């Protein structure tokens, strides 16, 4: 499985972005897909995930601003980020995983200017 994250960029505070994670093959029905981010000098942290059955989860700090969704036909998971803040600046990664396997995409840079 290969994952391609895209959609990052430079935006002003308060702006929005939609990140995409495209999988190379049918993945969404078999793996959970998670979005993670890593800010400069900080550890990578989980932001949101969607499991194969479709249920979603978002961390408390992202509640209300981050929305995860998927298009199974396109093998793509999206992360909609609204009301961006400078502290959202990070490289955003997607990950496909189950109890035994783990695949990471290459990351997309999100930079929020104040």
Secondary structure, 3 states (H helix, E strand, C coil): CCEEEECCEEEECCCCEEEEEEECCCCCCCCEEEEEEECCCCCCEEEEEECCCCCEEECHHHCCCEEEEEEHHHCEEEEEECCCCHHHCEEEEEEEECCCCEEECCCEEEEEEC
